[in-house]
Amino acid sequence: MFPRAQEGGSSTGFTLMELLMVVAVIAILAAIVIVAINPTRQLGGARDTKRRAEVNAILNAVSQYAIDHDGLFPCAPAGSPCVDNTWRMLGAQSSGCNEDTLCGVTGIASSCLLLRSLSGTYLTTVPADPRYGSGDALGPNTKSLYIVRTENDRLTVKACRSEVSEISTVSR
């Protein structure tokens, strides 16, 4: 911090201690910024936003399908299962859709509901969980989208596996 005398009376350069102090201050400030930004929470929040958007997209697609098909709800390509009064996981597995205690969904049908009839016309693609994908490769416990038709033909779509915010549920 104090100038050092050199030949000719001028001072230049920093001591090793001064450089270490500057590096330490920069490291402390960088650590504070990283903690404040919290990239894990930011990414989780972004995935939760995508889940909410997918819930609305599925609900809109199923509703539009029912309007276009005289009130009938979509079924899997083989004709069964359909959107009915049983909670169904959305996915491509023919079995392995078990009750989900994490999501609070009970009484789930044994086979998943694949809504390919919505793909192309009503949905660009059938949504998958933004973190886990469709769950086929990872097993049924990674599935996160559910649908049920309640009394009075009211649809409820639920996205589980939220990371930051609450589970997204939309009824219409």
mmCIF file of the C-alpha atoms, coordinates in Angstrom:
data_MODEL
# 
_entry.id   MODEL 
# 
loop_
_atom_site.group_PDB 
_atom_site.id 
_atom_site.type_symbol 
_atom_site.label_atom_id 
_atom_site.label_alt_id 
_atom_site.label_comp_id 
_atom_site.label_asym_id 
_atom_site.label_entity_id 
_atom_site.label_seq_id 
_atom_site.pdbx_PDB_ins_code 
_atom_site.Cartn_x 
_atom_site.Cartn_y 
_atom_site.Cartn_z 
_atom_site.occupancy 
_atom_site.B_iso_or_equiv 
_atom_site.pdbx_formal_charge 
_atom_site.auth_seq_id 
_atom_site.auth_comp_id 
_atom_site.auth_asym_id 
_atom_site.auth_atom_id 
_atom_site.pdbx_PDB_model_num 
ATOM 1   C CA . MET A 1 1   ? 0.000   0.000   0.000   1.00 0.00 ? 1   MET A CA 1 
ATOM 2   C CA . PHE A 1 2   ? 2.924   2.284   0.570   1.00 0.00 ? 2   PHE A CA 1 
ATOM 3   C CA . PRO A 1 3   ? 4.889   3.345   -2.474  1.00 0.00 ? 3   PRO A CA 1 
ATOM 4   C CA . ARG A 1 4   ? 8.275   1.798   -2.812  1.00 0.00 ? 4   ARG A CA 1 
ATOM 5   C CA . ALA A 1 5   ? 11.183  3.864   -3.886  1.00 0.00 ? 5   ALA A CA 1 
ATOM 6   C CA . GLN A 1 6   ? 13.022  2.666   -6.963  1.00 0.00 ? 6   GLN A CA 1 
ATOM 7   C CA . GLU A 1 7   ? 15.859  4.053   -8.977  1.00 0.00 ? 7   GLU A CA 1 
ATOM 8   C CA . GLY A 1 8   ? 14.953  7.488   -10.166 1.00 0.00 ? 8   GLY A CA 1 
ATOM 9   C CA . GLY A 1 9   ? 12.453  8.035   -7.314  1.00 0.00 ? 9   GLY A CA 1 
ATOM 10  C CA . SER A 1 10  ? 9.269   6.569   -8.922  1.00 0.00 ? 10  SER A CA 1 
ATOM 11  C CA . SER A 1 11  ? 7.191   3.655   -7.571  1.00 0.00 ? 11  SER A CA 1 
ATOM 12  C CA . THR A 1 12  ? 5.439   0.980   -9.613  1.00 0.00 ? 12  THR A CA 1 
ATOM 13  C CA . GLY A 1 13  ? 3.788   -2.442  -9.115  1.00 0.00 ? 13  GLY A CA 1 
ATOM 14  C CA . PHE A 1 14  ? 1.972   -4.195  -6.300  1.00 0.00 ? 14  PHE A CA 1 
ATOM 15  C CA . THR A 1 15  ? 3.265   -6.491  -3.610  1.00 0.00 ? 15  THR A CA 1 
ATOM 16  C CA . LEU A 1 16  ? 2.233   -10.119 -3.479  1.00 0.00 ? 16  LEU A CA 1 
ATOM 17  C CA . MET A 1 17  ? 0.183   -9.401  -0.360  1.00 0.00 ? 17  MET A CA 1 
ATOM 18  C CA . GLU A 1 18  ? -1.779  -6.666  -2.139  1.00 0.00 ? 18  GLU A CA 1 
ATOM 19  C CA . LEU A 1 19  ? -2.583  -8.983  -5.054  1.00 0.00 ? 19  LEU A CA 1 
ATOM 20  C CA . LEU A 1 20  ? -3.723  -11.760 -2.699  1.00 0.00 ? 20  LEU A CA 1 
ATOM 21  C CA . MET A 1 21  ? -6.027  -9.324  -0.882  1.00 0.00 ? 21  MET A CA 1 
ATOM 22  C CA . VAL A 1 22  ? -7.672  -8.267  -4.160  1.00 0.00 ? 22  VAL A CA 1 
ATOM 23  C CA . VAL A 1 23  ? -8.155  -11.892 -5.261  1.00 0.00 ? 23  VAL A CA 1 
ATOM 24  C CA . ALA A 1 24  ? -9.679  -12.752 -1.855  1.00 0.00 ? 24  ALA A CA 1 
ATOM 25  C CA . VAL A 1 25  ? -12.158 -9.861  -2.060  1.00 0.00 ? 25  VAL A CA 1 
ATOM 26  C CA . ILE A 1 26  ? -13.181 -10.850 -5.594  1.00 0.00 ? 26  ILE A CA 1 
ATOM 27  C CA . ALA A 1 27  ? -13.668 -14.494 -4.500  1.00 0.00 ? 27  ALA A CA 1 
ATOM 28  C CA . ILE A 1 28  ? -15.874 -13.437 -1.573  1.00 0.00 ? 28  ILE A CA 1 
ATOM 29  C CA . LEU A 1 29  ? -18.008 -11.220 -3.824  1.00 0.00 ? 29  LEU A CA 1 
ATOM 30  C CA . ALA A 1 30  ? -18.348 -14.013 -6.401  1.00 0.00 ? 30  ALA A CA 1 
ATOM 31  C CA . ALA A 1 31  ? -19.483 -16.460 -3.698  1.00 0.00 ? 31  ALA A CA 1 
ATOM 32  C CA . ILE A 1 32  ? -22.106 -13.994 -2.470  1.00 0.00 ? 32  ILE A CA 1 
ATOM 33  C CA . VAL A 1 33  ? -23.452 -13.498 -6.011  1.00 0.00 ? 33  VAL A CA 1 
ATOM 34  C CA . ILE A 1 34  ? -23.650 -17.255 -6.692  1.00 0.00 ? 34  ILE A CA 1 
ATOM 35  C CA . VAL A 1 35  ? -25.548 -17.851 -3.440  1.00 0.00 ? 35  VAL A CA 1 
ATOM 36  C CA . ALA A 1 36  ? -27.927 -14.970 -4.211  1.00 0.00 ? 36  ALA A CA 1 
ATOM 37  C CA . ILE A 1 37  ? -28.661 -16.230 -7.735  1.00 0.00 ? 37  ILE A CA 1 
ATOM 38  C CA . ASN A 1 38  ? -29.090 -19.900 -6.634  1.00 0.00 ? 38  ASN A CA 1 
ATOM 39  C CA . PRO A 1 39  ? -28.998 -21.519 -10.089 1.00 0.00 ? 39  PRO A CA 1 
ATOM 40  C CA . THR A 1 40  ? -30.563 -24.783 -8.859  1.00 0.00 ? 40  THR A CA 1 
ATOM 41  C CA . ARG A 1 41  ? -33.646 -22.947 -7.614  1.00 0.00 ? 41  ARG A CA 1 
ATOM 42  C CA . GLN A 1 42  ? -33.803 -20.886 -10.800 1.00 0.00 ? 42  GLN A CA 1 
ATOM 43  C CA . LEU A 1 43  ? -33.753 -24.012 -12.996 1.00 0.00 ? 43  LEU A CA 1 
ATOM 44  C CA . GLY A 1 44  ? -36.354 -25.724 -10.799 1.00 0.00 ? 44  GLY A CA 1 
ATOM 45  C CA . GLY A 1 45  ? -38.606 -22.682 -11.054 1.00 0.00 ? 45  GLY A CA 1 
ATOM 46  C CA . ALA A 1 46  ? -38.260 -22.690 -14.835 1.00 0.00 ? 46  ALA A CA 1 
ATOM 47  C CA . ARG A 1 47  ? -39.223 -26.383 -14.983 1.00 0.00 ? 47  ARG A CA 1 
ATOM 48  C CA . ASP A 1 48  ? -42.238 -25.724 -12.711 1.00 0.00 ? 48  ASP A CA 1 
ATOM 49  C CA . THR A 1 49  ? -43.361 -22.967 -15.077 1.00 0.00 ? 49  THR A CA 1 
ATOM 50  C CA . LYS A 1 50  ? -43.117 -25.411 -17.968 1.00 0.00 ? 50  LYS A CA 1 
ATOM 51  C CA . ARG A 1 51  ? -45.193 -27.952 -16.003 1.00 0.00 ? 51  ARG A CA 1 
ATOM 52  C CA . ARG A 1 52  ? -47.924 -25.339 -15.442 1.00 0.00 ? 52  ARG A CA 1 
ATOM 53  C CA . ALA A 1 53  ? -47.916 -24.489 -19.148 1.00 0.00 ? 53  ALA A CA 1 
ATOM 54  C CA . GLU A 1 54  ? -48.206 -28.189 -20.042 1.00 0.00 ? 54  GLU A CA 1 
ATOM 55  C CA . VAL A 1 55  ? -51.144 -28.658 -17.662 1.00 0.00 ? 55  VAL A CA 1 
ATOM 56  C CA . ASN A 1 56  ? -52.984 -25.816 -19.394 1.00 0.00 ? 56  ASN A CA 1 
ATOM 57  C CA . ALA A 1 57  ? -52.040 -27.105 -22.852 1.00 0.00 ? 57  ALA A CA 1 
ATOM 58  C CA . ILE A 1 58  ? -53.377 -30.603 -22.076 1.00 0.00 ? 58  ILE A CA 1 
ATOM 59  C CA . LEU A 1 59  ? -56.565 -29.209 -20.586 1.00 0.00 ? 59  LEU A CA 1 
ATOM 60  C CA . ASN A 1 60  ? -57.141 -26.971 -23.606 1.00 0.00 ? 60  ASN A CA 1 
ATOM 61  C CA . ALA A 1 61  ? -56.396 -29.811 -26.051 1.00 0.00 ? 61  ALA A CA 1 
ATOM 62  C CA . VAL A 1 62  ? -58.751 -32.293 -24.363 1.00 0.00 ? 62  VAL A CA 1 
ATOM 63  C CA . SER A 1 63  ? -61.481 -29.656 -24.145 1.00 0.00 ? 63  SER A CA 1 
ATOM 64  C CA . GLN A 1 64  ? -61.093 -28.740 -27.812 1.00 0.00 ? 64  GLN A CA 1 
ATOM 65  C CA . TYR A 1 65  ? -61.109 -32.431 -28.763 1.00 0.00 ? 65  TYR A CA 1 
ATOM 66  C CA . ALA A 1 66  ? -64.385 -32.917 -26.864 1.00 0.00 ? 66  ALA A CA 1 
ATOM 67  C CA . ILE A 1 67  ? -65.919 -29.896 -28.609 1.00 0.00 ? 67  ILE A CA 1 
ATOM 68  C CA . ASP A 1 68  ? -64.903 -31.212 -32.037 1.00 0.00 ? 68  ASP A CA 1 
ATOM 69  C CA . HIS A 1 69  ? -66.123 -34.783 -31.302 1.00 0.00 ? 69  HIS A CA 1 
ATOM 70  C CA . ASP A 1 70  ? -69.631 -34.155 -29.891 1.00 0.00 ? 70  ASP A CA 1 
ATOM 71  C CA . GLY A 1 71  ? -68.553 -34.279 -26.247 1.00 0.00 ? 71  GLY A CA 1 
ATOM 72  C CA . LEU A 1 72  ? -66.491 -37.467 -26.440 1.00 0.00 ? 72  LEU A CA 1 
ATOM 73  C CA . PHE A 1 73  ? -63.162 -37.439 -24.681 1.00 0.00 ? 73  PHE A CA 1 
ATOM 74  C CA . PRO A 1 74  ? -59.987 -38.832 -26.282 1.00 0.00 ? 74  PRO A CA 1 
ATOM 75  C CA . CYS A 1 75  ? -58.930 -42.448 -25.875 1.00 0.00 ? 75  CYS A CA 1 
ATOM 76  C CA . ALA A 1 76  ? -55.641 -44.264 -26.298 1.00 0.00 ? 76  ALA A CA 1 
ATOM 77  C CA . PRO A 1 77  ? -54.941 -45.467 -29.873 1.00 0.00 ? 77  PRO A CA 1 
ATOM 78  C CA . ALA A 1 78  ? -56.347 -48.951 -29.169 1.00 0.00 ? 78  ALA A CA 1 
ATOM 79  C CA . GLY A 1 79  ? -59.644 -47.362 -28.071 1.00 0.00 ? 79  GLY A CA 1 
ATOM 80  C CA . SER A 1 80  ? -59.124 -47.948 -24.391 1.00 0.00 ? 80  SER A CA 1 
ATOM 81  C CA . PRO A 1 81  ? -58.419 -46.468 -21.874 1.00 0.00 ? 81  PRO A CA 1 
ATOM 82  C CA . CYS A 1 82  ? -60.097 -43.099 -22.259 1.00 0.00 ? 82  CYS A CA 1 
ATOM 83  C CA . VAL A 1 83  ? -60.272 -39.915 -20.240 1.00 0.00 ? 83  VAL A CA 1 
ATOM 84  C CA . ASP A 1 84  ? -62.817 -41.023 -17.635 1.00 0.00 ? 84  ASP A CA 1 
ATOM 85  C CA . ASN A 1 85  ? -63.567 -40.851 -13.906 1.00 0.00 ? 85  ASN A CA 1 
ATOM 86  C CA . THR A 1 86  ? -60.356 -42.749 -13.015 1.00 0.00 ? 86  THR A CA 1 
ATOM 87  C CA . TRP A 1 87  ? -57.104 -40.882 -12.465 1.00 0.00 ? 87  TRP A CA 1 
ATOM 88  C CA . ARG A 1 88  ? -54.737 -41.817 -15.275 1.00 0.00 ? 88  ARG A CA 1 
ATOM 89  C CA . MET A 1 89  ? -51.069 -41.066 -15.767 1.00 0.00 ? 89  MET A CA 1 
ATOM 90  C CA . LEU A 1 90  ? -50.263 -39.626 -19.146 1.00 0.00 ? 90  LEU A CA 1 
ATOM 91  C CA . GLY A 1 91  ? -47.601 -41.681 -20.870 1.00 0.00 ? 91  GLY A CA 1 
ATOM 92  C CA . ALA A 1 92  ? -46.813 -44.547 -23.198 1.00 0.00 ? 92  ALA A CA 1 
ATOM 93  C CA . GLN A 1 93  ? -46.560 -47.507 -20.820 1.00 0.00 ? 93  GLN A CA 1 
ATOM 94  C CA . SER A 1 94  ? -49.162 -50.269 -21.107 1.00 0.00 ? 94  SER A CA 1 
ATOM 95  C CA . SER A 1 95  ? -48.800 -51.008 -17.388 1.00 0.00 ? 95  SER A CA 1 
ATOM 96  C CA . GLY A 1 96  ? -46.973 -49.789 -14.329 1.00 0.00 ? 96  GLY A CA 1 
ATOM 97  C CA . CYS A 1 97  ? -49.007 -46.687 -13.567 1.00 0.00 ? 97  CYS A CA 1 
ATOM 98  C CA . ASN A 1 98  ? -49.327 -47.192 -9.842  1.00 0.00 ? 98  ASN A CA 1 
ATOM 99  C CA . GLU A 1 99  ? -50.682 -45.003 -7.091  1.00 0.00 ? 99  GLU A CA 1 
ATOM 100 C CA . ASP A 1 100 ? -48.594 -41.943 -6.518  1.00 0.00 ? 100 ASP A CA 1 
ATOM 101 C CA . THR A 1 101 ? -48.146 -41.051 -2.862  1.00 0.00 ? 101 THR A CA 1 
ATOM 102 C CA . LEU A 1 102 ? -45.881 -38.091 -3.667  1.00 0.00 ? 102 LEU A CA 1 
ATOM 103 C CA . CYS A 1 103 ? -48.565 -36.460 -5.775  1.00 0.00 ? 103 CYS A CA 1 
ATOM 104 C CA . GLY A 1 104 ? -51.454 -37.506 -3.556  1.00 0.00 ? 104 GLY A CA 1 
ATOM 105 C CA . VAL A 1 105 ? -53.202 -39.280 -6.431  1.00 0.00 ? 105 VAL A CA 1 
ATOM 106 C CA . THR A 1 106 ? -54.852 -42.562 -5.435  1.00 0.00 ? 106 THR A CA 1 
ATOM 107 C CA . GLY A 1 107 ? -56.934 -45.082 -7.341  1.00 0.00 ? 107 GLY A CA 1 
ATOM 108 C CA . ILE A 1 108 ? -54.898 -44.758 -10.543 1.00 0.00 ? 108 ILE A CA 1 
ATOM 109 C CA . ALA A 1 109 ? -55.730 -47.146 -13.369 1.00 0.00 ? 109 ALA A CA 1 
ATOM 110 C CA . SER A 1 110 ? -53.077 -49.763 -14.061 1.00 0.00 ? 110 SER A CA 1 
ATOM 111 C CA . SER A 1 111 ? -52.409 -48.613 -17.627 1.00 0.00 ? 111 SER A CA 1 
ATOM 112 C CA . CYS A 1 112 ? -51.205 -45.194 -18.656 1.00 0.00 ? 112 CYS A CA 1 
ATOM 113 C CA . LEU A 1 113 ? -53.188 -43.020 -21.027 1.00 0.00 ? 113 LEU A CA 1 
ATOM 114 C CA . LEU A 1 114 ? -51.376 -42.113 -24.230 1.00 0.00 ? 114 LEU A CA 1 
ATOM 115 C CA . LEU A 1 115 ? -53.094 -39.180 -25.902 1.00 0.00 ? 115 LEU A CA 1 
ATOM 116 C CA . ARG A 1 116 ? -51.622 -39.531 -29.388 1.00 0.00 ? 116 ARG A CA 1 
ATOM 117 C CA . SER A 1 117 ? -54.989 -38.537 -30.855 1.00 0.00 ? 117 SER A CA 1 
ATOM 118 C CA . LEU A 1 118 ? -54.281 -35.021 -29.577 1.00 0.00 ? 118 LEU A CA 1 
ATOM 119 C CA . SER A 1 119 ? -50.812 -34.828 -31.101 1.00 0.00 ? 119 SER A CA 1 
ATOM 120 C CA . GLY A 1 120 ? -50.601 -32.821 -34.301 1.00 0.00 ? 120 GLY A CA 1 
ATOM 121 C CA . THR A 1 121 ? -54.069 -31.257 -34.302 1.00 0.00 ? 121 THR A CA 1 
ATOM 122 C CA . TYR A 1 122 ? -54.547 -30.196 -30.683 1.00 0.00 ? 122 TYR A CA 1 
ATOM 123 C CA . LEU A 1 123 ? -50.996 -30.407 -29.326 1.00 0.00 ? 123 LEU A CA 1 
ATOM 124 C CA . THR A 1 124 ? -47.682 -30.031 -31.103 1.00 0.00 ? 124 THR A CA 1 
ATOM 125 C CA . THR A 1 125 ? -46.336 -32.945 -29.047 1.00 0.00 ? 125 THR A CA 1 
ATOM 126 C CA . VAL A 1 126 ? -47.669 -34.854 -26.079 1.00 0.00 ? 126 VAL A CA 1 
ATOM 127 C CA . PRO A 1 127 ? -46.004 -33.143 -23.097 1.00 0.00 ? 127 PRO A CA 1 
ATOM 128 C CA . ALA A 1 128 ? -43.443 -34.898 -20.937 1.00 0.00 ? 128 ALA A CA 1 
ATOM 129 C CA . ASP A 1 129 ? -41.978 -33.881 -17.614 1.00 0.00 ? 129 ASP A CA 1 
ATOM 130 C CA . PRO A 1 130 ? -39.286 -31.223 -18.205 1.00 0.00 ? 130 PRO A CA 1 
ATOM 131 C CA . ARG A 1 131 ? -36.883 -32.932 -15.822 1.00 0.00 ? 131 ARG A CA 1 
ATOM 132 C CA . TYR A 1 132 ? -37.634 -36.637 -16.231 1.00 0.00 ? 132 TYR A CA 1 
ATOM 133 C CA . GLY A 1 133 ? -39.083 -36.860 -19.737 1.00 0.00 ? 133 GLY A CA 1 
ATOM 134 C CA . SER A 1 134 ? -41.912 -39.291 -20.453 1.00 0.00 ? 134 SER A CA 1 
ATOM 135 C CA . GLY A 1 135 ? -40.745 -41.689 -17.756 1.00 0.00 ? 135 GLY A CA 1 
ATOM 136 C CA . ASP A 1 136 ? -40.618 -44.742 -20.012 1.00 0.00 ? 136 ASP A CA 1 
ATOM 137 C CA . ALA A 1 137 ? -36.870 -45.234 -19.671 1.00 0.00 ? 137 ALA A CA 1 
ATOM 138 C CA . LEU A 1 138 ? -36.773 -44.236 -16.012 1.00 0.00 ? 138 LEU A CA 1 
ATOM 139 C CA . GLY A 1 139 ? -39.765 -46.220 -14.780 1.00 0.00 ? 139 GLY A CA 1 
ATOM 140 C CA . PRO A 1 140 ? -43.328 -45.287 -13.858 1.00 0.00 ? 140 PRO A CA 1 
ATOM 141 C CA . ASN A 1 141 ? -42.421 -43.356 -10.718 1.00 0.00 ? 141 ASN A CA 1 
ATOM 142 C CA . THR A 1 142 ? -40.997 -40.515 -12.809 1.00 0.00 ? 142 THR A CA 1 
ATOM 143 C CA . LYS A 1 143 ? -44.306 -39.790 -14.530 1.00 0.00 ? 143 LYS A CA 1 
ATOM 144 C CA . SER A 1 144 ? -45.793 -36.525 -13.462 1.00 0.00 ? 144 SER A CA 1 
ATOM 145 C CA . LEU A 1 145 ? -48.906 -35.674 -15.507 1.00 0.00 ? 145 LEU A CA 1 
ATOM 146 C CA . TYR A 1 146 ? -52.347 -36.983 -14.523 1.00 0.00 ? 146 TYR A CA 1 
ATOM 147 C CA . ILE A 1 147 ? -55.882 -36.475 -15.836 1.00 0.00 ? 147 ILE A CA 1 
ATOM 148 C CA . VAL A 1 148 ? -59.378 -37.315 -14.608 1.00 0.00 ? 148 VAL A CA 1 
ATOM 149 C CA . ARG A 1 149 ? -62.930 -36.450 -15.659 1.00 0.00 ? 149 ARG A CA 1 
ATOM 150 C CA . THR A 1 150 ? -65.097 -35.748 -12.642 1.00 0.00 ? 150 THR A CA 1 
ATOM 151 C CA . GLU A 1 151 ? -68.867 -35.559 -12.428 1.00 0.00 ? 151 GLU A CA 1 
ATOM 152 C CA . ASN A 1 152 ? -70.500 -33.050 -14.765 1.00 0.00 ? 152 ASN A CA 1 
ATOM 153 C CA . ASP A 1 153 ? -67.691 -33.711 -17.296 1.00 0.00 ? 153 ASP A CA 1 
ATOM 154 C CA . ARG A 1 154 ? -65.291 -31.454 -15.431 1.00 0.00 ? 154 ARG A CA 1 
ATOM 155 C CA . LEU A 1 155 ? -61.659 -32.149 -16.347 1.00 0.00 ? 155 LEU A CA 1 
ATOM 156 C CA . THR A 1 156 ? -58.792 -31.961 -13.889 1.00 0.00 ? 156 THR A CA 1 
ATOM 157 C CA . VAL A 1 157 ? -55.160 -32.130 -14.989 1.00 0.00 ? 157 VAL A CA 1 
ATOM 158 C CA . LYS A 1 158 ? -52.395 -32.356 -12.410 1.00 0.00 ? 158 LYS A CA 1 
ATOM 159 C CA . ALA A 1 159 ? -48.622 -31.999 -12.746 1.00 0.00 ? 159 ALA A CA 1 
ATOM 160 C CA . CYS A 1 160 ? -46.568 -33.491 -9.940  1.00 0.00 ? 160 CYS A CA 1 
ATOM 161 C CA . ARG A 1 161 ? -42.879 -33.509 -9.158  1.00 0.00 ? 161 ARG A CA 1 
ATOM 162 C CA . SER A 1 162 ? -42.748 -29.760 -8.639  1.00 0.00 ? 162 SER A CA 1 
ATOM 163 C CA . GLU A 1 163 ? -39.353 -28.549 -7.548  1.00 0.00 ? 163 GLU A CA 1 
ATOM 164 C CA . VAL A 1 164 ? -39.919 -25.064 -6.164  1.00 0.00 ? 164 VAL A CA 1 
ATOM 165 C CA . SER A 1 165 ? -43.600 -24.168 -6.188  1.00 0.00 ? 165 SER A CA 1 
ATOM 166 C CA . GLU A 1 166 ? -46.717 -26.149 -5.318  1.00 0.00 ? 166 GLU A CA 1 
ATOM 167 C CA . ILE A 1 167 ? -48.130 -28.936 -7.489  1.00 0.00 ? 167 ILE A CA 1 
ATOM 168 C CA . SER A 1 168 ? -50.014 -27.511 -10.470 1.00 0.00 ? 168 SER A CA 1 
ATOM 169 C CA . THR A 1 169 ? -53.665 -28.564 -10.690 1.00 0.00 ? 169 THR A CA 1 
ATOM 170 C CA . VAL A 1 170 ? -56.153 -27.033 -13.106 1.00 0.00 ? 170 VAL A CA 1 
ATOM 171 C CA . SER A 1 171 ? -59.830 -27.912 -13.450 1.00 0.00 ? 171 SER A CA 1 
ATOM 172 C CA . ARG A 1 172 ? -62.246 -26.769 -16.080 1.00 0.00 ? 172 ARG A CA 1 
# 
